[in-house]
Amino acid sequence: MAGEFWGIVGLSLRVTGLALLLSAALGVPCGAWLGLRRFAGRRAVIALLYTGMGLPPVVVGLTVYLLLARQGPLGFLGWLFTPAAMVLAQTIIAFPVIAGLTMASVLAVSPELAAQLRTLGAQPAQVLRAYLNEARGGIAVALVAGFGSIISEVGAVLLVGGNVRSHTRVLTTAIVLETSQGEFGLALALGMALLGITFVINALALHLQSRFAEI
């Protein structure tokens, strides 16, 4: 039982951690770009991004399921009911959250910074780095929010992962299963593990924010 418990915790951390890395790698640059650039259709893109921030995870799961199904356009990958499908679904869920909050953090930085840097001869990449540095506290919050949106999500991972024992069973799906079977002790233990992980991540983010504020 202990081995199964830690296996579920480990898989949850691997799937969510990889999804967070992928969504951050895409979402932070995208959010910064939207915050700094002005172009035709920008408002529509931002509205779409904000819509994605509130997208129901089960809808994401259904979409990914249809994409990865045998007759779907990505069916050849053979990812359905594997951790890879779960990572894909969670990445899609977390991306708009991270991108949207990063954009808001960049917009909160004084617009005079860019003008000052360009006066000093800074290149666009240097301006971007400066803005990201100034917005680092908000970006940390964006990453925590992205993590929170997927570590506690159940609908999407259940649809695309299937809750297969020792293969795709994560904390949220295991809690649902054990509760339905009347195994409340194990369900509570899994729930406490989920709460503990979330608490540690939030505490780390708070610590980083405090450090950033002192710099």
N, C-alpha and C positions, 0 to 999 in steps of 0.2 A: 504493500500500500504506500509506504514512504517513497519507494522508487518511482511509482506512478505519479505521486504528488509532485516530486521534484522534476520529473520529466515534463509534466504539464506546465510548471512554472518556467522551466528552461525554454520550452518551445514558445511560450507566450513572449518571453523577453527577446528571443531571436527574431521572431516574426515581426513584432512591433518595433524593435530596434532597427532592423533593416528597412522597414517601411518608413520609419522616421528619417533615417539617413537619406533615402532616396527622395522623399518629399521635401526635405530641407535643401538638398542639392538643387532641386528644381524650383522650390517655392521662394527661397530667400533671394536669389538673383531676379526672379520674375517680379516679386514684390518691390524690390529696389528699383528695377527698371520702370515699373508703372508709377512709382512715386516720383521719379526724376524726369521722365520723358513726357512730352506733350505731342499728341498725334491725333489724326482724325479717327473717330470711333473709340477713343479712350474711355469715355463715359460708359459706352456699351460693354466694353471689356471689363471695367470695374464692376458694373452691375451684374455681369455674368459671374465674376469672381465671388461677389457677395452672395449670390444665389447658391453657388457651390459650397459656401461656408455652412449653409443650413440644409444641405442636401441630405435626405434620409439615408442612412447607411444601407438599409435594406434595398433601396433603389440602386445604389452602387453595386451591391452584391448581385442583384438580378442582372444588371447590365454586364458585369464581368462574367457571370455564369453563361449568358447568351453568347458572349464573345469567345469563351473558351470551350463551349459545348462542341461535341464531335462535328456537327454541321456548321459551327460558327466560323467566322473568319480567322480566328486564332486557334481553332481546334487542333491544328497540326502540332502545336506545342505540347499537348498532352499534360497541361498544367491543372486541369480541373480536379478538385479533391486532393490537392497537394499544398504544402506550405507556400509554394511559389504563387499560387492563385490568391492565397490569403494576403501575402505581401503586396500583390498588385492592387487588391481591393482596398487595403488599408492606406497605401500610398495615394490612391485617388481621393480617399476621404480626407487625409491630412493635408494634401497639397494646397487646396484653397484656403484653409485655415492659416497655414504658415505664410502663404503669399499675401493674403489680405492683411494680416496683422503686421507683417514686415513693411508693407506699403504704408500703413498708417503710421508706423514708427518713423519711417523715412520722411514722410510728409510733415511730421512734427519737428524735424530739424529745421533750423533757420534757413530760409532760401538764400540769405546773404552769403552763406558759406561757399556755395558754388561760385558765386561771382568773385569772392575773395581768392579762391583757389585758382580760378582761371586767370585772374590778374597776375598771380605769381607764376603763371606758366604751367599749371598742372594739366596733365592729360586726362581724358575722360575716365580711364581706369583708376587714376589716382583720386579723382573726385568721387567716384563710386566707393572706393575703399574708405575715404574720409567720412562719407555719409553713413556707411555701415558701421564704422567705429563709433560715431556719435549716437547711432540708434541701437547700439548693441544690447542695451537693457531691454528695449522693446522686442528685439529679435529673440532674446532669451525667453521672454514671455510667449512669443509666437511658437517657439519650439515646444515649450511645456504644454501649451494649448493643443498643439498638434498631437503630442504624445497622449494627452488625456482623451482626445477625440477617438483614438483607436485602441488604446489598451483596454477600455471598458466597453468596446463595441461588440455586439454579438450577432446582429442580423446578417451582415455581409460575410463574416467569416464562416458562419454556419451554412450559408448558401453555397459558397464556393469551396469550403474546406470539408464539409460533410461530417465533422466531429468524429473522425476515425480514431479509435483508440491507439495510442502510441505512435500516431502519425500526424494527425491534424487537430487533436484535441487541445484547446487552449483554456485559460482560466475561465473566461466567460461562458464558453459552451459547456465546459465541464460542470460549472455551477448549475446551469439549466438542467443538464442531464441528471446530476446527482439529486437535485431537489425533486425532479419528477419521479425518481425512483425511491424517494423517501430517505435517502442517505444524507440527512441534514448535518451530521457531524462533519463529514468530508466537505459538504457544500460550504459550511461555515468556515472551515479551515482554508479553503480555496478563496473565499471571499475576504478573509483577513489577509491572505497573501496579496491579493489584488489591491486592497486598501494600503497595505504596507509599501508596496512598490510605488503607488501613486504618491504616498506621503513623502517617501525618500526623494523622488524626482522633484516634487514641489519645494521641498526644503532646500535641495541643491540649487534650484532656480532662484529662490529667495536669497540664498547666500551669494550667488553670482551677481544678482541685481545690486545687493549691498556693496559688493566689491567694486562693481562698475561705477556706482554713484560716488565712490570715494576717489576714483581715478580722475 
